[in-house]
Amino acid sequence: MMNARQAALEVLKPGVPAKEVDLAARRYFDQYGLLDNLLHRTGHGIGLSNHEAPFVAEGSDDVLTENMVMSC
């Protein structure tokens, strides 16, 4: 998990589509045959509520911007 998280954090920056951050973590799991064990998205925004957009997940069209607070 920590290595997959690190792979995601290396991609996480303003201007990057959220789905690319998720893909970085998924690629890590896939290379070790663990992708089928992934039950949840890689992360999400934190704001007025704990779980909100942008969602760091497959199919997300959100693009990350500066000062967003994210879980990963």
N, CA, C and O atoms as CSV, one atom per row, in Angstrom:
chain,resi,resn,atom,element,x,y,z
A,1,MET,N,N,0.824,-1.184,0.000
A,1,MET,CA,C,0.000,0.000,0.000
A,1,MET,C,C,0.870,1.250,0.000
A,1,MET,O,O,0.596,2.194,-0.741
A,2,MET,N,N,1.898,1.266,0.809
A,2,MET,CA,C,2.730,2.464,0.881
A,2,MET,C,C,3.451,2.720,-0.451
A,2,MET,O,O,3.621,3.873,-0.846
A,3,ASN,N,N,3.869,1.669,-1.135
A,3,ASN,CA,C,4.529,1.838,-2.428
A,3,ASN,C,C,3.546,2.320,-3.491
A,3,ASN,O,O,3.893,3.158,-4.323
A,4,ALA,N,N,2.342,1.804,-3.466
A,4,ALA,CA,C,1.315,2.267,-4.401
A,4,ALA,C,C,0.960,3.720,-4.106
A,4,ALA,O,O,0.756,4.514,-5.025
A,5,ARG,N,N,0.889,4.060,-2.838
A,5,ARG,CA,C,0.632,5.449,-2.438
A,5,ARG,C,C,1.740,6.352,-2.946
A,5,ARG,O,O,1.467,7.436,-3.463
A,6,GLN,N,N,2.981,5.923,-2.807
A,6,GLN,CA,C,4.111,6.721,-3.276
A,6,GLN,C,C,4.041,6.921,-4.791
A,6,GLN,O,O,4.327,8.012,-5.285
A,7,ALA,N,N,3.666,5.884,-5.522
A,7,ALA,CA,C,3.518,5.994,-6.973
A,7,ALA,C,C,2.456,7.036,-7.316
A,7,ALA,O,O,2.635,7.816,-8.252
A,8,ALA,N,N,1.360,7.056,-6.572
A,8,ALA,CA,C,0.300,8.043,-6.794
A,8,ALA,C,C,0.784,9.449,-6.456
A,8,ALA,O,O,0.520,10.392,-7.202
A,9,LEU,N,N,1.485,9.593,-5.344
A,9,LEU,CA,C,1.962,10.916,-4.926
A,9,LEU,C,C,2.978,11.503,-5.901
A,9,LEU,O,O,3.085,12.723,-6.027
A,10,GLU,N,N,3.713,10.655,-6.581
A,10,GLU,CA,C,4.680,11.140,-7.560
A,10,GLU,C,C,3.995,11.780,-8.764
A,10,GLU,O,O,4.595,12.604,-9.454
A,11,VAL,N,N,2.764,11.412,-9.015
A,11,VAL,CA,C,1.989,11.953,-10.141
A,11,VAL,C,C,1.125,13.134,-9.700
A,11,VAL,O,O,0.794,13.996,-10.515
A,12,LEU,N,N,0.761,13.182,-8.430
A,12,LEU,CA,C,-0.170,14.172,-7.892
A,12,LEU,C,C,0.429,15.576,-7.927
A,12,LEU,O,O,1.383,15.870,-7.207
A,13,LYS,N,N,-0.141,16.442,-8.774
A,13,LYS,CA,C,0.264,17.855,-8.840
A,13,LYS,C,C,-0.794,18.624,-9.626
A,13,LYS,O,O,-1.587,18.020,-10.349
A,14,PRO,N,N,-0.815,19.935,-9.494
A,14,PRO,CA,C,-1.799,20.727,-10.222
A,14,PRO,C,C,-1.728,20.470,-11.727
A,14,PRO,O,O,-0.648,20.333,-12.302
A,15,GLY,N,N,-2.896,20.410,-12.342
A,15,GLY,CA,C,-2.994,20.219,-13.777
A,15,GLY,C,C,-3.095,18.782,-14.225
A,15,GLY,O,O,-3.357,18.514,-15.398
A,16,VAL,N,N,-2.892,17.849,-13.309
A,16,VAL,CA,C,-2.950,16.422,-13.645
A,16,VAL,C,C,-4.390,15.933,-13.478
A,16,VAL,O,O,-5.023,16.243,-12.469
A,17,PRO,N,N,-4.916,15.186,-14.430
A,17,PRO,CA,C,-6.243,14.581,-14.236
A,17,PRO,C,C,-6.212,13.607,-13.054
A,17,PRO,O,O,-5.264,12.837,-12.901
A,18,ALA,N,N,-7.239,13.649,-12.234
A,18,ALA,CA,C,-7.305,12.784,-11.048
A,18,ALA,C,C,-7.200,11.307,-11.431
A,18,ALA,O,O,-6.627,10.513,-10.684
A,19,LYS,N,N,-7.751,10.935,-12.594
A,19,LYS,CA,C,-7.692,9.528,-13.004
A,19,LYS,C,C,-6.263,9.072,-13.283
A,19,LYS,O,O,-5.981,7.877,-13.206
A,20,GLU,N,N,-5.349,10.000,-13.607
A,20,GLU,CA,C,-3.943,9.635,-13.827
A,20,GLU,C,C,-3.260,9.277,-12.514
A,20,GLU,O,O,-2.385,8.412,-12.484
A,21,VAL,N,N,-3.650,9.929,-11.440
A,21,VAL,CA,C,-3.107,9.608,-10.119
A,21,VAL,C,C,-3.570,8.209,-9.720
A,21,VAL,O,O,-2.782,7.399,-9.232
A,22,ASP,N,N,-4.852,7.935,-9.932
A,22,ASP,CA,C,-5.394,6.602,-9.656
A,22,ASP,C,C,-4.676,5.556,-10.497
A,22,ASP,O,O,-4.336,4.484,-9.997
A,23,LEU,N,N,-4.444,5.858,-11.765
A,23,LEU,CA,C,-3.788,4.910,-12.667
A,23,LEU,C,C,-2.377,4.562,-12.195
A,23,LEU,O,O,-1.946,3.418,-12.340
A,24,ALA,N,N,-1.661,5.519,-11.639
A,24,ALA,CA,C,-0.310,5.248,-11.141
A,24,ALA,C,C,-0.346,4.200,-10.030
A,24,ALA,O,O,0.488,3.295,-10.007
A,25,ALA,N,N,-1.301,4.314,-9.116
A,25,ALA,CA,C,-1.436,3.322,-8.045
A,25,ALA,C,C,-1.870,1.974,-8.611
A,25,ALA,O,O,-1.356,0.932,-8.204
A,26,ARG,N,N,-2.809,1.996,-9.541
A,26,ARG,CA,C,-3.294,0.750,-10.139
A,26,ARG,C,C,-2.187,0.027,-10.903
A,26,ARG,O,O,-2.123,-1.203,-10.885
A,27,ARG,N,N,-1.336,0.765,-11.558
A,27,ARG,CA,C,-0.210,0.135,-12.275
A,27,ARG,C,C,0.710,-0.588,-11.302
A,27,ARG,O,O,1.203,-1.677,-11.597
A,28,TYR,N,N,0.938,0.017,-10.149
A,28,TYR,CA,C,1.778,-0.633,-9.145
A,28,TYR,C,C,1.157,-1.956,-8.714
A,28,TYR,O,O,1.835,-2.984,-8.689
A,29,PHE,N,N,-0.132,-1.934,-8.374
A,29,PHE,CA,C,-0.810,-3.157,-7.959
A,29,PHE,C,C,-0.796,-4.193,-9.072
A,29,PHE,O,O,-0.587,-5.379,-8.818
A,30,ASP,N,N,-1.019,-3.748,-10.301
A,30,ASP,CA,C,-1.085,-4.661,-11.434
A,30,ASP,C,C,0.236,-5.389,-11.660
A,30,ASP,O,O,0.236,-6.576,-11.986
A,31,GLN,N,N,1.358,-4.699,-11.493
A,31,GLN,CA,C,2.650,-5.357,-11.741
A,31,GLN,C,C,2.954,-6.458,-10.739
A,31,GLN,O,O,3.812,-7.305,-10.987
A,32,TYR,N,N,2.256,-6.453,-9.608
A,32,TYR,CA,C,2.440,-7.510,-8.611
A,32,TYR,C,C,1.234,-8.456,-8.532
A,32,TYR,O,O,1.122,-9.257,-7.605
A,33,GLY,N,N,0.333,-8.350,-9.521
A,33,GLY,CA,C,-0.824,-9.240,-9.554
A,33,GLY,C,C,-1.841,-8.975,-8.463
A,33,GLY,O,O,-2.587,-9.875,-8.076
A,34,LEU,N,N,-1.880,-7.760,-7.966
A,34,LEU,CA,C,-2.757,-7.433,-6.843
A,34,LEU,C,C,-3.950,-6.563,-7.226
A,34,LEU,O,O,-4.735,-6.181,-6.358
A,35,LEU,N,N,-4.097,-6.251,-8.485
A,35,LEU,CA,C,-5.140,-5.317,-8.904
A,35,LEU,C,C,-6.536,-5.804,-8.528
A,35,LEU,O,O,-7.398,-4.991,-8.195
A,36,ASP,N,N,-6.772,-7.100,-8.573
A,36,ASP,CA,C,-8.090,-7.627,-8.222
A,36,ASP,C,C,-8.430,-7.432,-6.747
A,36,ASP,O,O,-9.592,-7.559,-6.362
A,37,ASN,N,N,-7.438,-7.128,-5.924
A,37,ASN,CA,C,-7.672,-6.915,-4.494
A,37,ASN,C,C,-8.050,-5.472,-4.174
A,37,ASN,O,O,-8.433,-5.169,-3.044
A,38,LEU,N,N,-7.946,-4.582,-5.155
A,38,LEU,CA,C,-8.256,-3.171,-4.929
A,38,LEU,C,C,-9.766,-2.999,-4.906
A,38,LEU,O,O,-10.440,-3.268,-5.901
A,39,LEU,N,N,-10.298,-2.553,-3.783
A,39,LEU,CA,C,-11.743,-2.465,-3.602
A,39,LEU,C,C,-12.276,-1.036,-3.657
A,39,LEU,O,O,-13.488,-0.826,-3.616
A,40,HIS,N,N,-11.395,-0.068,-3.747
A,40,HIS,CA,C,-11.819,1.315,-3.587
A,40,HIS,C,C,-10.977,2.209,-4.472
A,40,HIS,O,O,-9.950,1.784,-5.001
A,41,ARG,N,N,-11.407,3.431,-4.631
A,41,ARG,CA,C,-10.609,4.408,-5.384
A,41,ARG,C,C,-9.350,4.764,-4.600
A,41,ARG,O,O,-9.227,4.448,-3.416
A,42,THR,N,N,-8.427,5.423,-5.277
A,42,THR,CA,C,-7.153,5.779,-4.653
A,42,THR,C,C,-7.303,6.920,-3.659
A,42,THR,O,O,-6.601,6.943,-2.648
A,43,GLY,N,N,-8.190,7.856,-3.916
A,43,GLY,CA,C,-8.339,8.981,-3.005
A,43,GLY,C,C,-9.513,9.862,-3.374
A,43,GLY,O,O,-10.290,9.554,-4.278
A,44,HIS,N,N,-9.625,10.979,-2.645
A,44,HIS,CA,C,-10.731,11.911,-2.848
A,44,HIS,C,C,-10.368,13.251,-2.229
A,44,HIS,O,O,-9.407,13.374,-1.469
A,45,GLY,N,N,-11.161,14.239,-2.577
A,45,GLY,CA,C,-10.975,15.557,-1.980
A,45,GLY,C,C,-11.511,15.588,-0.559
A,45,GLY,O,O,-12.356,14.781,-0.174
A,46,ILE,N,N,-11.002,16.531,0.202
A,46,ILE,CA,C,-11.483,16.773,1.564
A,46,ILE,C,C,-11.771,18.262,1.656
A,46,ILE,O,O,-10.908,19.090,1.365
A,47,GLY,N,N,-12.985,18.598,2.060
A,47,GLY,CA,C,-13.376,20.005,2.140
A,47,GLY,C,C,-14.388,20.187,3.238
A,47,GLY,O,O,-14.113,19.899,4.403
A,48,LEU,N,N,-15.572,20.670,2.868
A,48,LEU,CA,C,-16.633,20.850,3.850
A,48,LEU,C,C,-17.131,19.521,4.383
A,48,LEU,O,O,-17.595,19.436,5.520
A,49,SER,N,N,-17.035,18.484,3.565
A,49,SER,CA,C,-17.299,17.135,4.050
A,49,SER,C,C,-16.033,16.312,3.841
A,49,SER,O,O,-15.131,16.739,3.121
A,50,ASN,N,N,-15.960,15.157,4.452
A,50,ASN,CA,C,-14.741,14.361,4.418
A,50,ASN,C,C,-14.497,13.708,3.059
A,50,ASN,O,O,-13.346,13.598,2.638
A,51,HIS,N,N,-15.541,13.275,2.367
A,51,HIS,CA,C,-15.412,12.611,1.074
A,51,HIS,C,C,-16.139,13.443,0.026
A,51,HIS,O,O,-17.369,13.449,-0.025
A,52,GLU,N,N,-15.383,14.138,-0.804
A,52,GLU,CA,C,-15.996,14.937,-1.858
A,52,GLU,C,C,-15.069,15.007,-3.060
A,52,GLU,O,O,-13.902,14.620,-2.993
A,53,ALA,N,N,-15.610,15.506,-4.149
A,53,ALA,CA,C,-14.817,15.679,-5.370
A,53,ALA,C,C,-13.656,16.627,-5.091
A,53,ALA,O,O,-13.748,17.505,-4.233
A,54,PRO,N,N,-12.595,16.443,-5.807
A,54,PRO,CA,C,-12.400,15.502,-6.902
A,54,PRO,C,C,-12.128,14.102,-6.369
A,54,PRO,O,O,-11.533,13.920,-5.307
A,55,PHE,N,N,-12.583,13.125,-7.138
A,55,PHE,CA,C,-12.359,11.733,-6.782
A,55,PHE,C,C,-11.193,11.201,-7.596
A,55,PHE,O,O,-11.198,11.275,-8.825
A,56,VAL,N,N,-10.199,10.667,-6.912
A,56,VAL,CA,C,-9.012,10.086,-7.550
A,56,VAL,C,C,-9.390,8.646,-7.878
A,56,VAL,O,O,-9.144,7.724,-7.100
A,57,ALA,N,N,-9.996,8.478,-9.056
A,57,ALA,CA,C,-10.576,7.190,-9.416
A,57,ALA,C,C,-10.642,7.043,-10.927
A,57,ALA,O,O,-10.583,8.020,-11.673
A,58,GLU,N,N,-10.766,5.792,-11.357
A,58,GLU,CA,C,-10.972,5.517,-12.775
A,58,GLU,C,C,-12.195,6.277,-13.261
A,58,GLU,O,O,-13.207,6.342,-12.564
A,59,GLY,N,N,-12.106,6.847,-14.445
A,59,GLY,CA,C,-13.250,7.521,-15.045
A,59,GLY,C,C,-13.478,8.939,-14.577
A,59,GLY,O,O,-14.369,9.613,-15.094
A,60,SER,N,N,-12.704,9.421,-13.612
A,60,SER,CA,C,-12.866,10.785,-13.132
A,60,SER,C,C,-12.391,11.769,-14.193
A,60,SER,O,O,-11.312,11.611,-14.763
A,61,ASP,N,N,-13.205,12.780,-14.451
A,61,ASP,CA,C,-12.805,13.843,-15.378
A,61,ASP,C,C,-12.259,15.060,-14.642
A,61,ASP,O,O,-11.955,16.078,-15.264
A,62,ASP,N,N,-12.135,14.959,-13.318
A,62,ASP,CA,C,-11.612,16.070,-12.521
A,62,ASP,C,C,-10.142,16.304,-12.816
A,62,ASP,O,O,-9.373,15.359,-12.989
A,63,VAL,N,N,-9.762,17.570,-12.873
A,63,VAL,CA,C,-8.354,17.946,-13.030
A,63,VAL,C,C,-7.939,18.624,-11.733
A,63,VAL,O,O,-8.638,19.513,-11.246
A,64,LEU,N,N,-6.820,18.216,-11.175
A,64,LEU,CA,C,-6.353,18.745,-9.905
A,64,LEU,C,C,-5.851,20.177,-10.063
A,64,LEU,O,O,-5.213,20.525,-11.056
A,65,THR,N,N,-6.154,20.990,-9.065
A,65,THR,CA,C,-5.676,22.369,-9.070
A,65,THR,C,C,-4.927,22.651,-7.768
A,65,THR,O,O,-5.050,21.923,-6.783
A,66,GLU,N,N,-4.160,23.713,-7.798
A,66,GLU,CA,C,-3.372,24.101,-6.628
A,66,GLU,C,C,-4.300,24.348,-5.430
A,66,GLU,O,O,-5.405,24.873,-5.573
A,67,ASN,N,N,-3.824,23.961,-4.269
A,67,ASN,CA,C,-4.499,24.150,-2.975
A,67,ASN,C,C,-5.647,23.181,-2.717
A,67,ASN,O,O,-6.344,23.337,-1.714
A,68,MET,N,N,-5.873,22.200,-3.566
A,68,MET,CA,C,-6.848,21.162,-3.248
A,68,MET,C,C,-6.278,20.304,-2.131
A,68,MET,O,O,-5.076,20.042,-2.091
A,69,VAL,N,N,-7.139,19.872,-1.229
A,69,VAL,CA,C,-6.733,18.972,-0.152
A,69,VAL,C,C,-7.242,17.584,-0.522
A,69,VAL,O,O,-8.432,17.383,-0.766
A,70,MET,N,N,-6.311,16.630,-0.558
A,70,MET,CA,C,-6.625,15.297,-1.051
A,70,MET,C,C,-6.237,14.222,-0.042
A,70,MET,O,O,-5.306,14.395,0.745
A,71,SER,N,N,-6.963,13.116,-0.079
A,71,SER,CA,C,-6.503,11.904,0.599
A,71,SER,C,C,-5.939,10.996,-0.483
A,71,SER,O,O,-6.425,10.998,-1.614
A,72,CYS,N,N,-4.943,10.241,-0.153
A,72,CYS,CA,C,-4.360,9.250,-1.078
A,72,CYS,C,C,-3.788,8.127,-0.271
A,72,CYS,O,O,-3.245,7.176,-0.834
